[in-house]
Amino acid sequence: MEKYLHIIIGAYSGYWNYFAGEVLNPSWHNYFYWLVGASVVIWGLELRFPWRKNQPAIRQDFWLDTFYLFWNFFLFSLIAYNALSMVGVMLFKDFLGLFGITNLVAIRVENLPNWVQLVLIFVLRDFMQWNIHRLLHRVPWMWEFHKVHHSTEQMGFAALMRYHWMENVIYRALEYIPLAMIGFGITDFFVVHIFTLVTGQLGHANLYLPMGPLKYLFNGPQMHLWHHAQQVPQSHPMGFNYGITLSVWDYIFKTNYWPHNDAHLPVGLPQSQKLPASFWGQMTHPFQNIVK
């Protein structure tokens, strides 16, 4: 027990020092200012080149989604997630230790060039996230949490980060073992994180991006808008266009649906599934539904 208490204390102090360092020391290698900078630039593009020209600059729930941006990127980790995840990893390792397993690595790729490792981890992680995203739509209790993300009724760059904190738990838990089994030699995935942040914000933005042949590889705002459609077609009752950054998985596994571009496609949840408008209401509502 004392070991886990030290882990918790160290996690809180360590993350606070990290977060304070991010805020107080602007640099090119800084998640906080990349988040702020990317958000400001993409919002500026939305204002200058809006796809939905009748959508207000301060769209519905703009400030709520802006809070989610910082909550899910930093504040939740500071309050709870970082400590809980470190304890969870240690508990899992201790459990494996009961069976004499001390190393999960099954495939070693650390001798490959760093750029190859970055591409590999990006593709593998995106494929895992595509699968997890499918589960969020298909497993009823997971959908209760994922509905928070789909409650957005006017799309914009910050809608990317409107999601329930339980999604962090689900994604990281299901990603942990596959990624831990691959012996990557690099520990800094800064480029991958920033790339997925920017492409994710663009995918939710009020922008028209002509993708051309790239639509078969990357998710864009025209394709992703259909993922948020208020009414789903009978051919895809459990959802479609699950791609996070890459759209290629949807085309490979026939979960793509993009009949045409529709800037004014109604998005959000059906009336029967509406969520509370407040942050606290959206955080508590899924648990209330699950225990009914």
Phi and psi in degrees as a GROMACS rama.xvg file:
@    title "Ramachandran Plot"
@    xaxis  label "Phi"
@    yaxis  label "Psi"
@TYPE xy
-62.6086  -35.8526  GLU-2
-61.8182  -43.0556  LYS-3
-71.0252  -32.6486  TYR-4
-64.187  -41.3566  LEU-5
-64.2684  -37.482  HIS-6
-63.075  -44.5494  ILE-7
-63.1695  -47.7776  ILE-8
-62.0048  -44.2486  ILE-9
-64.6307  -35.5517  GLY-10
-65.9889  -43.4998  ALA-11
-65.8035  -48.74  TYR-12
-66.4897  -39.7797  SER-13
-64.6799  -43.2936  GLY-14
-72.0844  -35.5599  TYR-15
-61.8897  -43.4273  TRP-16
-63.0332  -39.9331  ASN-17
-64.2383  -47.6857  TYR-18
-64.2131  -44.6041  PHE-19
-61.8612  -39.5779  ALA-20
-64.1173  -38.6313  GLY-21
-61.2625  -45.8861  GLU-22
-72.2845  -39.8243  VAL-23
-88.1068  -11.7675  LEU-24
-128.402  78.0426  ASN-25
-58.4569  136.962  PRO-26
-161.148  171.189  SER-27
-70.6668  -15.4113  TRP-28
-111.805  58.8341  HIS-29
-141.572  112.197  ASN-30
-60.6408  -42.0268  TYR-31
-59.2631  -49.0036  PHE-32
-78.812  -24.0717  TYR-33
-67.5067  -40.0129  TRP-34
-61.5471  -48.923  LEU-35
-63.8196  -47.206  VAL-36
-63.2416  -47.3141  GLY-37
-61.9916  -40.1961  ALA-38
-63.2452  -45.7249  SER-39
-64.4206  -44.0233  VAL-40
-63.6143  -46.9707  VAL-41
-69.6881  -36.903  ILE-42
-62.2667  -41.1711  TRP-43
-59.9629  -40.2581  GLY-44
-64.8931  -38.6209  LEU-45
-60.6395  -42.1358  GLU-46
-69.2541  -36.5032  LEU-47
-82.7271  -37.167  ARG-48
-129.502  59.0731  PHE-49
-68.8696  136.997  PRO-50
-76.3799  -46.3351  TRP-51
-95.6245  93.9957  ARG-52
-69.1502  -20.3515  LYS-53
-89.5601  -0.0119909  ASN-54
-80.6201  128.834  GLN-55
-65.06  154.39  PRO-56
-60.0147  -43.8364  ALA-57
-97.5799  85.5261  ILE-58
-70.4456  173.108  ARG-59
-55.0142  130.806  GLN-60
64.951  22.8486  ASP-61
-58.0472  -47.3263  PHE-62
-72.5151  -33.7536  TRP-63
-62.2936  -45.8741  LEU-64
-67.3954  -32.5972  ASP-65
-64.7248  -39.4775  THR-66
-64.3375  -44.2434  PHE-67
-55.6726  -36.7627  TYR-68
-54.2628  -48.5895  LEU-69
-82.1208  -32.0313  PHE-70
-61.3507  -52.2262  TRP-71
-78.8655  -21.7418  ASN-72
-87.569  -31.1452  PHE-73
-136.294  -52.9493  PHE-74
-64.8907  -39.7573  LEU-75
-64.3307  -38.2191  PHE-76
-63.5683  -38.5817  SER-77
-67.2383  -40.4358  LEU-78
-76.9122  -40.9351  ILE-79
-149.399  -44.1862  ALA-80
-62.8661  -42.9003  TYR-81
-60.1753  -44.4862  ASN-82
-66.6901  -44.5089  ALA-83
-63.5638  -40.9291  LEU-84
-67.307  -38.7185  SER-85
-66.245  -39.5717  MET-86
-65.2917  -42.2318  VAL-87
-60.5328  -43.6431  GLY-88
-62.967  -42.8811  VAL-89
-66.6706  -40.0234  MET-90
-61.4765  -41.3604  LEU-91
-65.3257  -42.412  PHE-92
-65.6605  -39.1176  LYS-93
-64.9152  -37.183  ASP-94
-63.4912  -45.1682  PHE-95
-63.6124  -33.7043  LEU-96
-61.3879  -27.7  GLY-97
-61.0459  -25.0902  LEU-98
-105.763  12.4499  PHE-99
78.5774  14.2404  GLY-100
-94.3393  115.621  ILE-101
-116.412  -6.18941  THR-102
-144.187  119.309  ASN-103
-84.8758  -13.4637  LEU-104
-64.0731  122.136  VAL-105
-111.652  -27.3122  ALA-106
-129.104  125.232  ILE-107
-106.092  124.367  ARG-108
-124.853  14.9491  VAL-109
-67.6036  -15.373  GLU-110
-84.4653  -8.00315  ASN-111
-74.5466  156.03  LEU-112
-57.1705  150.195  PRO-113
-56.3963  -40.0729  ASN-114
-65.988  -32.4215  TRP-115
-68.9293  -41.3838  VAL-116
-62.1921  -40.4817  GLN-117
-62.4401  -43.839  LEU-118
-63.8512  -43.3404  VAL-119
-61.4566  -47.7779  LEU-120
-69.069  -33.0733  ILE-121
-63.3523  -48.4268  PHE-122
-67.1635  -45.9934  VAL-123
-63.3396  -43.5297  LEU-124
-66.823  -39.0628  ARG-125
-65.1678  -38.4454  ASP-126
-65.7367  -40.6703  PHE-127
-64.4543  -40.7806  MET-128
-67.4656  -34.087  GLN-129
-61.3526  -43.7534  TRP-130
-65.5364  -41.7881  ASN-131
-65.7291  -39.0971  ILE-132
-60.8279  -39.0765  HIS-133
-60.5522  -42.89  ARG-134
-61.7723  -39.0171  LEU-135
-59.7402  -27.9599  LEU-136
-90.0607  -20.8872  HIS-137
-105.819  -24.3969  ARG-138
-95.4368  117.501  VAL-139
-52.9679  -44.972  PRO-140
-70.8175  -30.3082  TRP-141
-69.665  -38.1226  MET-142
-61.4992  -32.7964  TRP-143
-59.0051  -36.2265  GLU-144
-78.757  -39.2578  PHE-145
-69.6854  -20.8589  HIS-146
-58.7853  -27.8224  LYS-147
-57.2806  -44.3354  VAL-148
-64.7902  -36.7773  HIS-149
-84.616  2.39644  HIS-150
-78.7889  -8.2254  SER-151
-62.4155  128.141  THR-152
-110.146  -11.3544  GLU-153
-135.197  117.477  GLN-154
-80.4456  141.89  MET-155
-160.896  171.903  GLY-156
-53.2901  -40.1402  PHE-157
-74.887  -12.0378  ALA-158
-62.4802  -21.57  ALA-159
-52.6373  -41.2964  LEU-160
-96.118  6.26348  MET-161
-81.9741  97.5807  ARG-162
-155.344  156.818  TYR-163
-71.5546  144.826  HIS-164
-61.2516  -22.3521  TRP-165
-64.9913  -23.0712  MET-166
-64.7595  -37.3553  GLU-167
-57.5257  -44.4824  ASN-168
-63.5777  -46.2122  VAL-169
-64.1728  -49.9002  ILE-170
-60.8901  -51.2245  TYR-171
-65.9484  -37.5681  ARG-172
-64.7926  -43.9767  ALA-173
-77.0776  -22.7794  LEU-174
-81.629  -24.9461  GLU-175
-59.018  -54.0921  TYR-176
-64.4665  -49.0169  ILE-177
-58.2573  -41.9749  PRO-178
-71.9054  -34.3026  LEU-179
-67.9771  -23.1841  ALA-180
-81.213  -5.47509  MET-181
-109.704  122.073  ILE-182
-82.7879  69.8026  GLY-183
-67.3593  137.992  PHE-184
-86.7769  -15.5503  GLY-185
-97.1079  148.499  ILE-186
-114.912  -10.2698  THR-187
-109.254  106.704  ASP-188
-103.808  32.5801  PHE-189
-53.634  -46.5572  PHE-190
-61.4505  -42.5427  VAL-191
-63.3544  -45.8109  VAL-192
-62.1083  -43.9762  HIS-193
-67.8587  -40.4114  ILE-194
-61.7392  -44.955  PHE-195
-68.9046  -33.7254  THR-196
-62.6782  -50.5479  LEU-197
-65.7707  -46.1927  VAL-198
-66.9216  -33.4671  THR-199
-66.7583  -42.8466  GLY-200
-65.2344  -40.8986  GLN-201
-63.3651  -36.1816  LEU-202
-65.8672  -22.9759  GLY-203
-102.935  -3.74236  HIS-204
-75.8325  158.095  ALA-205
-84.3797  66.0264  ASN-206
-135.832  148.935  LEU-207
-101.318  115.758  TYR-208
-116.646  106.141  LEU-209
-68.4161  108.378  PRO-210
-84.0618  -29.3618  MET-211
60.5371  -142.776  GLY-212
-63.2095  -19.4907  PRO-213
-66.3407  -13.5567  LEU-214
-63.0195  -23.5784  LYS-215
-80.7635  -5.7654  TYR-216
-115.98  -47.554  LEU-217
-112.451  142.914  PHE-218
-74.706  137.382  ASN-219
-131.45  172.646  GLY-220
-64.5397  -29.5546  PRO-221
-71.5393  -41.7213  GLN-222
-71.8936  -42.2833  MET-223
-72.2793  -25.2998  HIS-224
-58.1562  -36.611  LEU-225
-66.6151  -30.5313  TRP-226
-60.5199  -30.5905  HIS-227
-94.1207  8.59612  HIS-228
-55.8812  138.799  ALA-229
-66.5027  -36.5079  GLN-230
-114.313  126.523  GLN-231
-96.5224  146.738  VAL-232
-70.8434  156.612  PRO-233
-62.373  -25.6422  GLN-234
-71.6875  -19.3506  SER-235
-136.344  65.9679  HIS-236
-65.794  -21.0301  PRO-237
-101.834  13.3277  MET-238
101.719  177.096  GLY-239
-166.515  175.088  PHE-240
50.9037  58.7363  ASN-241
-81.2147  -6.8269  TYR-242
-54.7716  136.12  GLY-243
-84.9861  -65.6961  ILE-244
-107.25  -43.4197  THR-245
-94.6459  136.132  LEU-246
-93.6159  -10.3635  SER-247
-59.3222  -33.0699  VAL-248
-63.8365  -37.6202  TRP-249
-65.5617  -39.1328  ASP-250
-70.7427  -36.5389  TYR-251
-67.4068  -44.1046  ILE-252
-101.103  14.8184  PHE-253
60.2464  36.921  LYS-254
-108.804  18.0313  THR-255
-87.5059  144.808  ASN-256
-152.994  113.19  TYR-257
-153.413  75.2336  TRP-258
-65.2748  -34.4662  PRO-259
-170.721  168.835  HIS-260
-81.4647  131.695  ASN-261
-142.449  96.6671  ASP-262
-61.7518  -26.9494  ALA-263
-108.224  24.0993  HIS-264
-60.7542  124.244  LEU-265
-62.6179  126.802  PRO-266
-120.339  163.053  VAL-267
116.316  -169.739  GLY-268
-89.7979  149.663  LEU-269
-58.4219  156.905  PRO-270
-55.2891  -34.4894  GLN-271
-70.5711  -14.3227  SER-272
-116.329  16.3067  GLN-273
-56.0982  143.343  LYS-274
-104.129  162.783  LEU-275
-58.6098  153.413  PRO-276
-82.004  -20.1921  ALA-277
-87.9866  156.834  SER-278
-59.2012  -48.8514  PHE-279
-62.859  -39.4649  TRP-280
-62.9715  -38.7639  GLY-281
-71.7918  -27.6469  GLN-282
-74.5302  -33.8568  MET-283
-94.3611  -25.8289  THR-284
-59.2158  -43.4648  HIS-285
-58.7476  -39.349  PRO-286
-66.1006  -37.363  PHE-287
-62.9091  -40.5269  GLN-288
-69.3856  -37.7412  ASN-289
-67.0917  -38.2306  ILE-290
-84.363  -4.99777  VAL-291
